[in-house]
Amino acid sequence: MEINCPKSGANDIRKNGCRRGKQNYQCKNCGRQFINSYSVRGYPKEVKKSCLTMYLNGNGFRAIERITNVNHNTVIRWVKEVGQRIPDDNNDSIPLVAQLDELQTFIGKKK
């Protein structure tokens, strides 16, 4: 089996130990260390889609974490990525209907 360096393309390589059960190689020309085959990392697209659907349905980040065992920071990052792809609607018009809630505050002491 012919193994080439991904950086220089040379086939002048040597074995350079094992890590996580995979053989490491090192290029004699450029010194780059690499492995022969890389595995896919990350969550499947179905998991990402279900987490985003749960977020849109009103679940909190930690609730999604408890249900799917996906770290809440990962879900937050996914939501931010999707949010950046949504185009900004530069509609600066004043709405016809608005809703305000009352807020009462006390200054001093209540007697």
N, C-alpha and C positions, 0 to 999 in steps of 0.2 A: 504494500500500500504506500503510495507516494503522498507525503505530507509536505505542503508548502507553507512558508511564512505568510500570514495575512498582510504584513506591512511591506516587506520587500519582495515577496514572491519567490524567494530562493528556496531550494530544497536541501540546503546544507544546514540541517538541524540536529539537535541532540536531545535526549531525554533529560528532564530536569525535575525529577521527583513526582510525587502524587499529592493531590489536594482534593479533599471531599470525594475520594474514590475515583478520580479521573487523572489520567496521565498528563503531566505538564511537559511541554517542549520549549526549547529555547533556540532561537535562530543564531547561528554562529556569525552571520554577517552584521545584523543590526542589533542583536541582543534582546529582541522582543521575546517575552514569555507568553505562551498561549496554550490552549488546549485544542484537541482535534475537533470536538463537536460541542456546541453550546446548547444548553437546554432552555426552553421557553420559560420565562419568569412572569409572575403577575397572576392576577385573577382572570378567570374566563369572562367573556363578554356577557354571558347570561347573569353572572353574579353582579357585575357592575350595573347592568340594566335593572335588575331587581332592587338593588340598593337605591338607585336614583328614583325608581318608581315609588319606593317606600318613602323617600324624602318628599316627593311631590304630594303624596297622600297625607303628609302631616306628621310623620314619625320623626323623632329627634335623632341626632347623630348617635348618641349612646344607645338608644333603643335599637337602632339598626345594627349597631355593633353586637348587642346581646343576641339578636335574632340570627344574624348571618356569620358571626365570628370574624368580621372584617373590621380592622381598626378604624375608629371614628375619624382619625386624622386622614386616612386614606379616602374615606367617604367625603370629607370636607374638600379634599383636593379634587376629587371627581366633580363635585358640584361647582367648584370654581372654574374648572376647565370647561364645563358645559356652559356656564354662565358667560364666559368670555366669548364663546362662539355665537351667542345670541346678539343680533345687531341692535345697536342703540337706536331708539326711536326718539328723535329730536323734536318731539311735539311739545312746544312751549305754550300751548294755549291753556287758558284758565278753564277748569272743569265747570259744568253747569250745576252739578250737585256735589256737595261735600258733606261729610259727617264729622262732628266734633264731639268729644266726650268732655263732661264737666270735671273740673278739678277744683277742689276746695282746699284751702290752706288756712292754718291758724297762725297768727303772729302774736307772740306773747303767751299768756296763760289762759286756759279755759277756766271760767268760774262757774 
